[in-house]
Amino acid sequence: MVMAGVLAGCGSNGGSGGDGGTLTAYVYGDDAVKVQQAAVEEFNKTSKVKVKLIPVPGTEYVNKLRSAMGSPSAPDIFYNWGSGSIKPYRDAGQLVDLTSTVKNDATLKDGFLPSIVEAGSLDGKIYGVPMRGMQPVMLFYNKKLFAENKLEAPKTWEELQHAITTFKDKGITPFALGGQEKWPELMWLEYLLDRIGGPEVFNKIQSGDASAWGDPAVLKSAQTVKELVDAGAFGKNFNSVDYGSGAAPTLLSKGKAAMHLMGSWEYSTQLGKAPEFAKNDLAWANFPTVAGGVGDPANVVGNPTNYWSINSRTKHKEAAIAFLKTMASTSYAQALVDNGDVPTTSNAASMLSGSPNPQFAKDQYDMVQKAPSFTLSWDQALESDVATPLLTEISKLFAGKSTPEQFVAAMKAVK
């Protein structure tokens, strides 16, 4: 059914946007689509130009979008992760520059958290409007295990190392890690580099300066990863543990592991797989500071949100902008809250009491709102020709198949 929808939505009558009275919108096809579908139906009640939502299965989304954008039947509007994920389209002149639109429109200018809008921008220009919830990476922990061992959530690296030693002595793996997939390992390097060198180091890398991989903070981050692995912080079998099937979250909920560095979706994952644990014993904290590091301890990494961008070839630019403005509405933000998401709108704080866990939602919102910097996940911030070898090199580092020095050298060589 979805594939049929894709084909129908792409059309064949030339130009972007299908039949002239319709805006096609590609969206990542997951459970949250129902929120966007409801927004489309509401918009279409009053707009002469109708929006047609095209859900694309997640595993196919990136490739499907890439193929479509190179065809005469490209979507008018499309879901993305901002930053590096849209750079090829920006460089090809396929995006509407929304900078002046946002700055001159009170709804768009004041409707979203500034750090979220900035995180999705490219070279200071705005090409996307936030359209889903925020997804910061957080340090989740088993509250019961911490209480039994008279520990509190680590705020410093010394406290983290003490927790590692304590749990290892009790035969408990300190950190769950789905090393079978590479992206959970990436989160460790993202936070370590931020805490050690500040966000400026990765900003240089993201801007295309491959020599920034040679910054001492990158080597120190890689060395810290090796120290954690060598200390048994992730156990012995993390390379055979995955996240997708629920193996890593289960280690945490069953008390086999004490902590789990993961995106905020960990809460909903635990709520689905281990509801009693999620309600009673799941807790969360910021990533700790690292001694000697210059990064602000309030900085956050992860996926700020997802964005709608507009194809520069659309025949209905004004209607597309009008649809994007509905993402700032109270009704849309409330729909996200009802779905268990934390919206990135400026007015979201007052709505969070109705979320499945108001305290978790509030803590998450406060974390992002107060963050001086929100670094987009590197595999989304970088183009695939860098992100793909990066994930490979990180996997080798965690597996002990390369040294920190070899990791740095390999990344500096990626062009």
C-alpha positions in Angstrom: 0.0 0.0 0.0 2.8 2.4 0.9 4.7 1.7 -2.3 1.6 2.3 -4.3 1.2 5.6 -2.6 4.7 6.6 -3.4 4.3 5.9 -7.1 1.0 7.7 -7.2 2.4 10.7 -5.3 5.4 11.1 -7.6 3.2 11.4 -10.6 4.5 11.7 -14.2 3.2 15.0 -15.5 6.5 16.9 -15.2 7.6 19.5 -12.7 7.4 19.1 -9.0 4.2 19.0 -7.1 2.0 16.6 -9.2 -1.2 17.9 -10.6 -0.9 21.6 -10.1 -3.4 21.8 -7.2 -1.6 19.5 -4.9 1.5 19.6 -2.8 3.1 16.2 -2.3 4.9 15.7 1.0 7.3 12.9 1.7 7.4 11.8 5.3 9.2 9.1 7.3 6.7 6.3 7.6 6.5 5.4 11.2 3.9 5.4 14.0 4.1 9.2 14.3 2.7 9.7 10.8 -0.8 9.9 12.2 0.1 13.3 13.7 1.2 14.7 10.4 -1.8 13.1 8.6 -4.2 14.8 11.0 -2.4 18.1 10.3 -2.8 17.6 6.6 -6.5 16.9 6.9 -7.0 20.1 8.9 -5.0 22.2 6.5 -6.8 20.8 3.5 -10.2 22.0 4.9 -9.4 25.6 4.2 -6.6 25.6 1.6 -7.2 25.7 -2.1 -4.0 23.9 -2.7 -4.2 20.5 -1.0 -1.4 18.6 0.7 -1.0 14.9 -0.1 1.1 13.1 2.5 3.3 10.2 1.2 4.6 8.0 4.0 7.7 6.2 2.9 9.0 3.2 5.0 11.9 4.3 7.2 14.4 1.8 5.8 13.8 3.1 2.3 13.3 6.8 3.1 16.7 8.2 2.4 17.2 6.4 -0.9 13.6 6.9 -2.0 13.9 10.6 -1.4 17.3 10.8 -3.2 15.9 9.1 -6.2 12.7 11.2 -6.2 14.6 14.5 -5.9 16.5 13.7 -9.0 13.3 13.0 -11.0 10.7 15.3 -12.6 8.2 14.2 -10.0 10.0 15.2 -6.9 8.0 16.0 -3.7 7.2 19.6 -3.0 7.8 19.2 0.7 9.9 16.6 2.4 10.9 15.3 5.9 14.5 15.4 6.8 17.0 15.7 9.7 18.3 19.2 8.7 22.0 20.1 8.4 24.1 17.6 6.5 21.1 15.5 5.5 19.9 18.3 3.2 23.3 19.7 2.1 23.3 17.8 -1.2 19.9 19.3 -2.0 21.0 22.8 -0.9 24.1 22.6 -3.0 22.1 21.5 -6.0 19.8 24.5 -5.6 16.8 22.3 -4.8 15.8 24.0 -1.5 13.8 27.1 -0.8 15.9 29.4 1.5 13.4 30.1 4.3 15.7 32.5 6.2 13.9 35.8 5.4 10.5 34.1 5.6 11.2 32.9 9.1 12.7 36.2 10.3 9.8 38.2 8.9 7.0 36.0 10.1 6.2 36.2 13.8 4.6 32.7 13.8 7.7 31.1 12.4 10.2 33.3 14.1 8.8 33.0 17.6 7.1 29.6 17.3 10.1 27.4 17.9 13.1 27.1 20.3 16.0 29.0 18.6 18.5 26.2 19.3 16.3 23.8 17.4 16.0 26.0 14.3 19.7 26.7 14.4 20.6 23.1 14.7 18.9 22.3 11.4 20.3 25.2 9.5 23.2 25.3 7.0 25.8 28.0 7.0 23.5 30.3 9.0 20.6 29.9 6.6 17.3 28.3 7.4 16.0 25.6 5.1 13.6 23.7 7.4 10.8 24.1 9.8 10.6 21.8 12.9 7.8 19.3 12.6 8.3 16.5 15.2 9.5 16.1 18.8 13.0 16.6 20.2 15.3 13.6 20.7 18.2 14.5 22.9 20.6 11.7 24.0 20.4 11.1 27.7 22.0 8.9 30.3 19.3 6.5 31.4 19.9 4.4 34.6 18.3 1.8 36.7 17.2 3.7 39.8 16.8 0.5 41.9 20.4 -0.7 41.2 21.8 2.7 42.1 19.9 2.8 45.3 20.9 -0.7 46.3 24.6 0.3 45.8 24.2 3.7 47.4 25.1 5.6 44.2 23.7 8.7 42.6 23.6 9.5 38.9 27.2 10.5 37.9 27.7 14.2 37.3 31.5 14.0 36.8 33.8 11.5 35.2 35.2 10.5 38.6 31.7 9.6 39.8 31.1 7.7 36.6 34.3 5.7 37.1 33.3 5.0 40.7 30.0 3.7 39.4 31.7 1.5 36.8 33.9 -0.1 39.5 31.1 -0.6 41.9 28.8 -2.3 39.4 31.6 -4.4 38.0 32.4 -5.7 41.5 28.8 -6.8 41.8 28.8 -8.6 38.5 26.6 -6.0 36.8 27.6 -4.6 33.4 27.9 -0.8 33.9 26.6 0.2 30.5 24.2 -1.5 28.1 25.5 -0.9 24.6 23.9 -2.2 21.3 27.3 -2.5 19.6 25.9 -4.8 16.9 24.5 -1.6 15.4 27.1 1.2 15.1 25.0 4.3 15.9 24.7 3.6 19.6 28.5 3.7 19.8 28.5 7.0 18.0 26.7 8.6 20.9 29.7 8.1 23.2 32.1 9.9 20.9 29.6 12.7 20.3 29.2 13.5 24.0 32.9 12.9 24.8 34.1 15.3 22.1 31.6 17.9 23.2 32.6 17.7 26.9 36.3 17.6 26.1 36.7 20.0 23.3 33.4 21.9 23.1 31.0 21.9 20.1 33.4 24.0 18.0 35.5 21.0 17.1 32.7 19.1 15.5 31.4 22.4 13.9 34.7 22.6 12.0 34.4 19.0 10.9 30.8 19.5 9.8 31.9 22.5 7.8 34.1 20.3 5.8 37.5 20.8 7.5 38.8 17.2 7.6 41.9 18.4 9.4 39.7 19.1 12.5 39.7 15.3 13.1 43.3 16.0 14.1 42.2 18.2 17.0 43.7 16.9 20.3 40.1 16.6 21.7 39.2 14.0 19.1 42.2 11.8 20.0 41.4 12.3 23.7 37.8 11.3 23.1 38.9 8.1 21.2 41.4 7.3 24.0 38.6 7.6 26.6 36.5 5.2 24.6 39.3 2.7 24.6 39.7 3.2 28.3 36.0 2.4 28.9 36.1 -0.6 26.7 39.3 -1.9 28.3 37.8 -1.3 31.7 34.8 -3.5 30.8 32.4 -0.7 31.0 30.2 -2.2 28.3 30.8 -5.9 29.2 32.4 -8.4 27.0 29.7 -9.1 24.4 28.4 -5.7 23.5 29.3 -6.3 19.8 26.7 -9.0 19.6 24.0 -6.9 21.4 21.6 -4.9 19.3 19.1 -2.1 20.1 16.5 -2.7 17.4 15.3 -6.0 18.8 15.3 -4.7 22.3 18.3 -6.5 23.6 20.2 -3.5 25.0 17.1 -2.0 26.7 16.3 -5.4 28.2 19.7 -5.5 29.9 18.8 -2.3 31.6 15.3 -3.2 32.6 16.3 -6.7 33.9 19.1 -5.2 36.0 21.9 -6.9 34.0 23.2 -3.4 33.1 23.0 -0.3 35.3 23.1 2.5 32.7 22.3 3.1 29.0 23.4 6.1 26.9 20.5 6.5 24.5 18.2 8.9 22.7 15.1 10.0 24.5 13.0 7.4 22.7 14.5 4.9 25.3 11.7 6.0 27.6 8.9 5.0 25.2 10.8 1.8 24.3 11.0 0.8 27.9 7.3 1.8 28.4 6.4 -0.6 25.7 8.7 -3.5 26.6 8.9 -3.2 30.4 6.2 -0.8 31.6 6.6 -1.6 35.3 10.3 -0.8 35.0 9.7 2.4 33.1 7.2 3.6 35.6 9.1 2.7 38.8 12.8 2.3 38.2 13.9 4.1 35.1 15.7 7.4 35.7 17.7 9.8 33.5 20.4 12.4 33.8 22.7 14.6 31.7 26.0 13.2 30.4 28.7 13.9 33.0 31.5 16.4 32.8 35.0 15.3 31.8 37.9 16.6 33.9 39.9 19.2 32.0 37.2 19.5 29.3 36.0 22.9 28.0 32.5 21.9 26.9 29.6 23.3 28.7 28.0 20.5 30.8 24.5 21.7 29.7 25.3 21.0 26.0 23.2 18.3 24.4 23.8 16.0 21.4 21.2 13.9 19.5 18.5 14.7 17.0 17.1 18.2 17.8 14.0 17.3 15.8 12.9 16.6 12.2 12.2 19.3 9.6 10.0 20.0 6.6 11.9 21.5 3.7 10.4 22.9 0.5 11.6 21.9 -3.0 12.6 25.1 -4.9 10.8 23.8 -8.0 7.4 23.7 -6.3 4.6 25.5 -8.1 3.0 26.4 -4.8 5.6 27.9 -2.6 3.2 30.2 -0.7 0.8 27.3 0.1 3.8 25.1 1.2 4.9 27.9 3.6 1.4 28.2 4.9 1.3 24.5 5.6 4.7 24.7 7.4 3.4 27.5 9.6 0.8 25.1 11.0 3.6 23.2 12.7 3.9 26.1 15.2 0.2 25.9 16.1 -1.0 24.9 19.6 -3.2 22.2 18.2 -0.3 20.5 16.4 2.0 20.8 19.4 -0.8 19.2 21.5 -1.1 16.4 19.0 2.6 15.7 19.4 2.3 15.7 23.2 -0.6 13.3 23.1 1.6 11.0 21.0 4.2 11.0 23.7 6.6 13.4 22.0 8.0 16.7 23.4 7.4 19.4 20.8 10.1 22.0 19.9 7.6 24.8 19.9 8.1 27.8 22.3 4.7 27.1 23.9 5.3 23.4 24.6 6.2 23.7 28.2 2.7 24.5 29.3 1.3 21.3 27.6 3.6 18.7 29.0 1.4 17.8 32.0 -0.7 15.7 29.6 2.2 13.6 28.4 2.5 9.9 29.4 5.3 10.9 31.9 5.1 14.7 32.6 8.3 14.7 34.6 10.3 13.0 31.9 8.8 15.3 29.3 9.5 18.4 31.4 13.1 17.3 32.1 13.7 16.6 28.5 12.2 20.0 27.4 14.3 21.9 30.0 17.4 20.1 29.0 17.0 21.2 25.4 15.7 24.7 26.2 18.7 25.5 28.4 21.3 23.9 26.3 23.9 26.4 25.0 24.5 24.0 22.1 22.6 21.1 20.6 24.9 19.1 18.3 23.0 17.1 15.7 24.0 13.4 15.5 27.1 13.2 13.4 25.7 10.5 11.1 22.9 13.0 10.2 25.0 16.2 10.3 27.6 14.8 7.9 27.1 13.7 4.3 27.0 10.0 3.7 30.5 9.9 2.1 31.9 10.9 5.5 29.2 9.5 7.8 29.5 5.9 6.5 33.2 5.5 6.9 32.9 7.3 10.3 30.5 4.6 11.6 32.9 1.9 10.3 35.9 3.5 12.1 34.0 3.9 15.3 32.9 0.3 15.2 36.6 -0.8 14.8 37.6 1.5 17.7 35.1 -0.1 20.0 36.0 -3.6 18.9 39.7 -3.0 19.5 40.5 -3.5 15.8 42.0 0.0 15.6 43.8 2.3 18.0 42.7 5.8 18.9 45.6 7.1 16.8 44.5 4.9 13.8 40.9 6.2 14.2 42.1 9.8 14.0 44.3 9.1 11.0 41.5 7.2 9.2 39.1 10.1 9.6 41.6 12.7 8.6 42.0 10.7 5.4 38.3 10.7 4.5 37.6 13.2 1.8 
